[in-house]
Amino acid sequence: MPALTPAGPAVIDRLDRQIIHGLQLTPRVPFARLATVLGVSEQTVSRRYQRMRTHGLIRVFGIADPVSTTSSWILRIACRPGTAAATAAALARRTDTSWVSIGAGGAELTCQVTVDEGSPEGREGLLHHLPRASNVLSLSSHQVLHRFIGRGEADWITAHDQLGSDQRRELLADQPAVAAPAGPAELTPDDRPLLVALAHDGRASYAALAEATGWTQRKVTLRLQTLAGAGLVRFDLDTATAALGFREVAYLWFTVAPTDLATVGARLADHRRLAWASAVTGAASLVAIALCPDATALYHYLTTDVAAIREVRTCETVPLVTRVKLAVSLLENGVLRGPVV
């Protein structure tokens, strides 16, 4: 599938942000239901969504999530001068990487890697081979031990135009339950066409998925319900955060005492400036990603909300100069391109 190309100037307004927030809460929600919550027509929601998707501002995707057999790692990679961009591009093209960024003045790469613990190939993959690369000066790897989920229903905040509490409750009320599989479920090579189609468009209809896979609509429906019910497929949203007003993105590496780890992690997860917070291994015990409009806002956050947590011993701030890949989508000039599948 060709990369999406902006068709004109991309302008994000209040309704667009509310649509994005609704999709964050429930990525495959019918447009009719989202329109009712927002008090607009279904055609308006559909048109706004398609415009943002065409401009490379958002992508709803489905992705395999075999959580029982995988582990997640954050890598910090120091590169030889002049090699960071090429290394980041190579990492971004891998299907086992996500959130590939260049930071620290262009000298350090950060990315997340999924390791399949159930296979020798997975255990001896990128973590095993990357330190031998000639352009890598140093590498530190940090296993993600626990992700902290705060702010109730979702951990994404779209600037100031998020849905209100009543709207969130209405949107999530009476959601169809995901049926549990009748027996053991696992991903197989036959699911590959389905996963490729969902990576390109997580909101694809069953008819479109049937066409992409060569299956019947009934088979697609039952298979997707089985995989989702078993937790083997999840849906999420990639967003071009700069277009939403977040031009200062930074990794924050915190050190806290083990006795304070759970408490501090839970407090950080409720901070509106943070998109993600997790407990990790290594010298720093917590890592988070801050999204701010500018450097002034980041400074204000660090000297107020973070400073108020007395249990935080240190906080290393690493601004991201260039974001190369999000969860599945490549980034180019601040907009989403095709997914890596």
Steps between C-alpha positions, in 0.01 A plus 500: 500500500649841408587753767233755580568845361354821643242647264523854634566700815430301814311695763394333824214659693299419812267249332795318341666464840180365651470247219860393564432465872191289428704272275764468769236377740345252255679483165232308306201691634233553231504855370126523567554442871791743520295760312214466749737558791649807330165640389587510129405295195652163414608647166693775679691254717576276202616793286721642777656159569573430134655846458732450797592151383571621145723778634701246700390639836344185648489127434285247681675164487465146625807313613591158631541506877623159619573638846550163667807415291667836444687761696545870423833682522610861462840546336724805534759494224795737466613520137813610322479857368296527183346150522196559722252569218597194298494279809160631603362439150628142505349436842168652394467255211500205739166352605619440857575869571282798587538859622834554325634849573818704478576710806776651710618738231487233233752269666267253671224274369214368708269222391278230641552139401269202540684178578338162444612306804352181362745458212880491472478743208318751718738469794802541271355776283565872513617504864765242413625642168473878544802542733720356223400766246796718402306827532382424856724649769297385799170333577288481813188282509216540747223243533152641553372338818169675550299765320308744716152591371349817642230759440223241495405385153800593286857622518486740206409865542433710190602846618204691647218362287450157648161341553324578826428237764136466394602462135756232589244305701245527219751389239611198701154399623348183358808417297462152352691253711788320330410135501752271666628226270337161536838331526872582502592763244833586345629699208593294194668578167154497342418817699774698326275655228250604764766665714648682199156638409433611859840673522404712199148569624380389841151625417469292182157344458454124507428519127833676437684252722338212315621642170853547637522147641299306242280371782125524536360781713377244752847345533662844540245602762537183705880498475537864604260449790697195609836677487367812674325291766825317571693827523713409199394803295455852634404829339669835555570836341812661354486881492723771355535674835661817361179570308312480830720768653759279674832617356717418802519126563743356754589180679519545877711248693425499873678339792296420809540262790341154452260570785366803312489347151131410486383822663709731281410306185130535575536874560692549178235310304245762605710791371337657197835577338600133487387264225660190649672394825656165590725329751822376337823327583831683510645801679170688463200324643226693319474643149233725351433692180404867537304687233513878526427795268852639541812501718345756737209267571739208558702709746181601680391136525836390642512781756140457618338158457824299507657715771196436719582128518757501778577131453660570160875502555614594149340570163702480178327686216577393142318711235424322175641684199341277236230236531550236230238239587199479732328176601473375141517810278807665353524876544628734230494879536264465792229295323423128501607286209434134439516249785780249536349151475 
